[in-house]
Amino acid sequence: MLDSQIQPKLGLIPNDGCRPFLKLELPAAALTAPPPAVDWFSKLTVPLGMYGNDQVGDCVAAAIIHDYLVSWCATHPGQTPPVVPTTQDALDFYWSINTDHVDRGLVTQTALEKLLANGICGIKPLAFATVDLSVVNVRAVTGFFVSAILSVEIDQAQYYPAKLWDDVPGSPFLGYHGISSGSLAANPDRAGIATWGYVAQLTDAYITNKVNEVDVIVWPWVYNALPSETAAQLAADFHAPDWSHAAAAGPAADSGPADLHRPPPGRSDQSLHAGRGCHHGAAIVVHGGHDRAMQRAEVLPRASRMDDRWQAAARRIFGDARAARIWAARWAMDRALGRPRDQAVIGVLVALLGYALVTIAAGVLVWYALKFLGGDD
């Protein structure tokens, strides 16, 4: 039973769209025939937890743990995961990124880079990548890879303990949130997600208008459940010839459940593009000796660092709620103008400076006018 007295936190920081990323092109079979209905959450043998998201803005860390749990249980029906993370594990992961212990939230890509490098509770994925935004892709990755991390916008209409998330015009914007998918329903179409310790349902309208990023974590047990040709192609695209050994050494080396959605035999059209681009543009394939996508942790443009500093400054000056509204307006301006966010924030700052100067000038003019009308005896 959900406790209506709990006030869970948000904590997703929108990704800097100009950071390098890996783009995953899903198999044609997954896109043309995603399963109309599947419930990986029903395979869970452990409860979904809040994982500290009622204390701090570690929603991305909680989403990663939910993704891990549902993917492992889906590929091991009836079994309990060998490692079940605790709330403290989630908080330790969160503070390992926010090392100054400022509760500022997490960028999904930064968290996934940390997960890939260090794991959580000793559990490490093989890789992660983003997919293009669409209802079809959200359904496809949930059917094909069991789960995905969704970076979304939250209005009052979706806040805890709402169980149906729809795009409700006029609902007050609250901020950004990280969640994980895990089920699909049909008639009407719904995508089930884990958040704040329970399962909610997303409408197609919500996915279309409120989901800003979709990332797939390739866990060893999910990789093992793929058809051999698809798995081999995926490993080749990631330049990871040792994946077979890494996957076999993981906690699951079986072929996965029979109902795991997979492409027909012989299909191996799953590929990766090493990309560097912005959210408003398509990924750019990197050619020759300039493939930096697998080293994205070391490629942090100055714009991204500036972005983090401006967000921190806004939180200190305006408070969390007002800073979230400022960033929401900036995010909307980014999408409307189709430009990188560092340019957008500079535009906002220039506008604020102009407003301040006009206000000061107006004040000076009023002071002189009052002085002139009142006389200077």
C-alpha positions in Angstrom: 0.0 0.0 0.0 1.3 3.4 -0.9 1.8 6.0 1.9 0.2 9.2 0.8 2.2 11.1 3.5 5.5 10.3 1.7 6.9 13.1 -0.4 9.3 11.5 -2.9 11.9 13.6 -4.6 12.8 14.3 -8.2 16.4 14.5 -9.2 17.1 14.0 -12.8 19.3 16.7 -14.4 18.6 16.9 -18.2 21.5 15.6 -20.3 23.7 18.0 -22.1 22.6 17.2 -25.6 26.0 18.0 -27.1 28.0 15.4 -25.2 29.1 12.3 -27.2 26.8 9.3 -26.9 26.2 5.9 -28.4 23.1 5.4 -30.5 21.6 2.0 -30.7 19.6 1.0 -33.8 17.2 -1.7 -32.8 16.7 -4.9 -34.8 14.1 -4.5 -37.5 12.1 -7.4 -36.0 11.8 -5.5 -32.7 10.5 -2.4 -34.4 8.1 -4.0 -36.8 6.6 -6.4 -34.3 7.1 -5.3 -30.7 5.1 -7.5 -28.3 1.7 -6.0 -27.7 1.6 -7.1 -24.1 4.3 -8.4 -21.7 4.7 -8.0 -18.0 8.3 -8.4 -16.8 7.4 -6.9 -13.4 5.3 -10.0 -12.7 8.6 -12.0 -12.7 10.0 -10.0 -9.8 10.9 -12.2 -6.8 11.9 -9.2 -4.7 9.9 -6.0 -4.0 10.5 -2.7 -5.8 12.0 -0.3 -3.3 12.1 3.5 -3.0 15.9 3.2 -2.7 16.3 6.5 -0.9 14.3 8.6 -3.4 12.2 9.8 -0.5 15.3 11.2 1.1 17.4 12.6 -1.8 17.1 13.1 -5.6 18.7 9.7 -6.5 15.9 8.7 -8.9 18.4 7.7 -11.6 20.2 5.4 -9.2 16.9 3.9 -8.1 15.9 3.4 -11.8 19.2 1.6 -12.5 18.6 -0.8 -9.6 15.0 -1.4 -10.8 16.3 -2.0 -14.3 18.8 -4.5 -12.9 16.2 -6.4 -10.7 13.5 -6.7 -13.4 15.9 -7.7 -16.1 17.5 -10.4 -13.9 14.2 -11.8 -12.7 12.8 -11.8 -16.2 15.6 -14.0 -17.4 15.6 -16.2 -14.3 11.9 -17.0 -13.6 11.3 -17.9 -10.0 14.8 -17.2 -8.8 16.1 -14.5 -6.5 18.9 -12.3 -7.7 22.2 -13.2 -6.1 22.7 -9.6 -5.1 19.8 -7.4 -4.0 21.0 -3.8 -3.5 19.9 -1.9 -0.4 18.9 1.7 0.1 22.4 2.4 1.4 23.9 0.9 -1.8 21.7 3.3 -3.9 22.8 6.3 -1.7 26.5 5.3 -1.9 26.2 5.2 -5.7 24.6 8.6 -5.7 27.2 10.2 -3.4 30.0 8.6 -5.3 29.0 11.0 -8.2 27.9 14.0 -6.1 31.1 13.7 -4.0 30.5 17.1 -2.3 27.3 15.6 -0.8 25.2 18.4 -2.5 21.8 16.9 -3.3 21.7 18.1 -6.9 20.4 15.0 -8.7 22.1 13.1 -11.5 22.5 13.3 -15.3 21.5 9.9 -16.7 24.5 9.6 -18.9 26.9 10.5 -16.1 25.3 7.8 -13.8 25.5 5.2 -16.6 29.1 6.0 -17.2 29.8 5.5 -13.5 27.8 2.2 -13.5 29.8 1.0 -16.5 33.1 1.9 -14.9 32.5 0.8 -11.3 29.2 -1.1 -11.2 26.9 -1.1 -8.2 27.2 -3.7 -5.5 29.8 -5.4 -7.7 27.4 -5.7 -10.6 28.5 -4.2 -13.9 26.8 -4.0 -17.3 28.5 -4.8 -20.6 27.5 -1.5 -22.1 24.8 1.1 -22.5 23.4 3.2 -25.4 20.6 5.5 -26.2 17.8 5.0 -28.8 15.7 7.4 -30.7 12.7 8.8 -29.0 9.4 7.3 -30.1 6.5 5.2 -28.7 7.5 2.3 -30.9 11.1 2.4 -29.6 10.0 2.5 -26.0 7.8 -0.6 -26.6 10.6 -2.3 -28.6 13.3 -1.9 -26.0 11.0 -3.0 -23.3 10.1 -6.1 -25.2 13.6 -6.8 -26.6 15.9 -5.8 -23.7 13.3 -6.2 -20.8 13.8 -2.7 -19.5 15.1 0.8 -20.3 16.0 3.9 -18.4 13.6 6.8 -19.3 14.4 10.4 -18.6 11.1 12.2 -18.2 9.3 15.4 -17.3 7.0 15.3 -14.2 3.9 17.5 -13.8 1.7 17.5 -10.8 -0.6 15.0 -12.6 2.1 12.3 -12.5 3.5 12.9 -9.0 3.3 10.3 -6.3 1.1 8.2 -5.9 -0.4 8.6 -9.4 -0.6 5.3 -11.3 -1.6 6.5 -14.7 0.7 9.0 -16.3 -0.9 11.0 -19.1 0.0 14.3 -20.7 -2.4 16.7 -18.9 -2.4 20.2 -20.4 -2.1 22.9 -17.7 -0.8 20.6 -15.0 2.0 22.4 -13.1 5.5 21.4 -14.0 7.5 20.0 -11.1 10.8 18.8 -12.6 12.7 15.9 -14.2 12.7 12.3 -13.1 14.5 9.0 -13.9 12.4 5.8 -14.2 12.7 2.3 -15.7 10.3 0.4 -18.0 9.2 -3.2 -17.5 5.8 -4.0 -19.0 3.6 -3.4 -22.0 -0.2 -3.5 -22.3 -2.6 -3.3 -25.2 -6.1 -1.9 -25.7 -5.4 0.7 -24.6 -1.6 0.8 -25.2 0.3 1.4 -22.0 4.0 1.1 -21.0 4.6 0.1 -17.3 7.4 1.8 -15.4 8.9 1.4 -12.0 9.1 4.6 -9.9 9.1 5.4 -6.1 8.7 1.8 -5.2 5.6 1.0 -7.3 4.5 0.5 -10.9 2.7 3.2 -13.0 1.4 3.2 -16.5 2.4 5.6 -19.3 0.1 6.6 -22.1 1.3 7.1 -25.6 0.7 10.8 -25.3 2.9 11.0 -22.2 5.7 9.1 -24.0 5.4 11.3 -27.0 5.5 14.6 -25.1 7.2 14.0 -21.8 9.9 11.4 -22.4 13.2 13.2 -23.3 15.7 10.3 -23.4 15.7 6.5 -23.6 18.8 4.5 -22.6 19.3 0.8 -22.7 21.6 -1.0 -20.3 23.1 -4.2 -21.7 23.4 -6.6 -18.8 25.3 -9.9 -19.2 22.1 -12.0 -18.6 20.1 -10.0 -21.2 23.0 -10.3 -23.6 23.0 -14.1 -23.1 19.3 -14.2 -23.9 19.8 -12.7 -27.3 20.1 -15.0 -30.4 23.7 -15.9 -31.0 24.0 -14.0 -34.3 22.5 -10.8 -32.8 24.7 -11.1 -29.7 27.8 -11.5 -31.8 26.9 -8.5 -34.0 26.2 -6.4 -30.9 29.5 -7.3 -29.3 31.3 -6.5 -32.6 29.6 -3.1 -32.8 30.8 -2.3 -29.3 34.3 -3.4 -30.2 34.0 -5.9 -27.3 35.3 -9.4 -28.5 35.6 -10.5 -24.8 31.9 -10.2 -24.1 31.2 -13.9 -24.4 33.6 -14.6 -21.6 32.3 -11.6 -19.5 28.7 -12.7 -20.0 29.4 -16.3 -19.2 31.1 -15.2 -16.0 28.1 -13.3 -14.8 25.3 -14.6 -12.6 23.3 -15.8 -15.6 24.7 -17.9 -18.4 21.4 -19.5 -19.6 19.4 -18.7 -22.7 16.6 -16.8 -20.9 12.9 -17.5 -20.8 11.1 -18.7 -23.9 8.8 -15.6 -23.9 11.7 -13.1 -24.1 11.0 -11.3 -27.4 13.7 -11.8 -29.9 14.1 -11.4 -33.7 13.6 -14.4 -36.0 16.7 -16.7 -36.5 19.2 -15.3 -38.9 18.5 -11.7 -38.3 21.5 -9.8 -37.2 20.7 -6.2 -38.2 21.3 -4.7 -34.8 24.0 -2.0 -35.0 25.5 0.9 -33.1 26.5 4.3 -34.4 29.2 6.1 -32.5 27.6 9.5 -32.4 28.3 13.0 -31.3 25.4 15.3 -31.7 22.7 17.2 -29.9 19.2 16.1 -28.9 17.7 18.3 -31.6 19.8 16.6 -34.3 20.5 13.0 -35.5 23.6 11.2 -34.2 26.6 11.7 -36.4 28.5 8.6 -37.4 32.2 9.0 -36.4 34.6 7.8 -39.0 38.3 6.8 -39.1 40.5 7.4 -36.0 38.1 9.8 -34.3 35.9 7.2 -32.5 35.5 8.8 -29.1 32.2 7.3 -28.2 33.6 4.4 -26.2 35.6 7.0 -24.2 32.8 9.4 -23.5 33.7 9.7 -19.9 36.8 11.6 -20.8 35.0 13.8 -23.4 33.2 16.4 -21.3 32.9 19.6 -23.2 33.3 22.9 -21.4 29.7 23.7 -22.1 28.6 20.7 -20.0 30.7 21.8 -17.1 29.3 25.3 -17.4 25.8 23.9 -17.5 26.4 22.0 -14.2 27.8 25.1 -12.5 24.9 27.3 -13.7 22.4 24.8 -12.3 24.1 24.6 -9.0 24.3 28.4 -8.8 20.6 28.7 -9.7 19.7 26.3 -6.9 21.7 28.2 -4.4 20.2 31.6 -5.4 16.6 30.7 -6.3 16.0 27.5 -4.4 15.2 24.1 -5.9 11.6 24.8 -7.0 12.3 28.1 -8.7 15.5 26.8 -10.3 13.5 23.8 -11.7 11.1 26.3 -13.3 13.9 28.3 -14.8 15.5 25.2 -16.2 12.2 24.0 -17.6 11.7 27.3 -19.4 15.2 27.0 -20.8 14.7 23.4 -21.9 11.5 24.4 -23.7 13.4 27.3 -25.4 16.1 24.8 -26.4 13.6 22.6 -28.1 11.8 25.5 -29.8 14.9 27.1 -31.1 16.9 23.9 -31.8 20.1 25.0 -30.2 22.6 23.7 -27.7 21.8 24.4 -24.1 25.0 26.4 -23.4 23.8 29.0 -25.9 20.4 29.0 -24.4 21.6 29.6 -20.8 23.8 32.4 -22.1 20.7 33.9 -23.8 18.8 33.7 -20.5 21.6 35.3 -18.6 21.9 38.1 -21.1 18.2 38.7 -20.9 18.3 38.8 -17.1 21.3 41.3 -17.2 19.4 43.5 -19.7 16.3 43.4 -17.4 18.5 44.4 -14.4 20.1 47.3 -16.3 16.7 48.6 -17.5 15.3 48.3 -13.9 18.3 50.3 -12.6 18.0 52.9 -15.3 14.3 53.3 -14.7 14.9 53.7 -10.9 17.5 56.4 -11.6 15.2 58.3 -13.9 12.3 58.1 -11.3 14.7 59.4 -8.6 15.8 62.4 -10.7 12.2 63.1 -11.7 11.0 63.1 -8.0 14.0 65.2 -7.1 13.2 67.7 -9.9 9.5 67.9 -9.1 10.1 68.2 -5.4 12.6 71.0 -5.8 16.1 71.2 -4.4 16.1 74.0 -1.8 
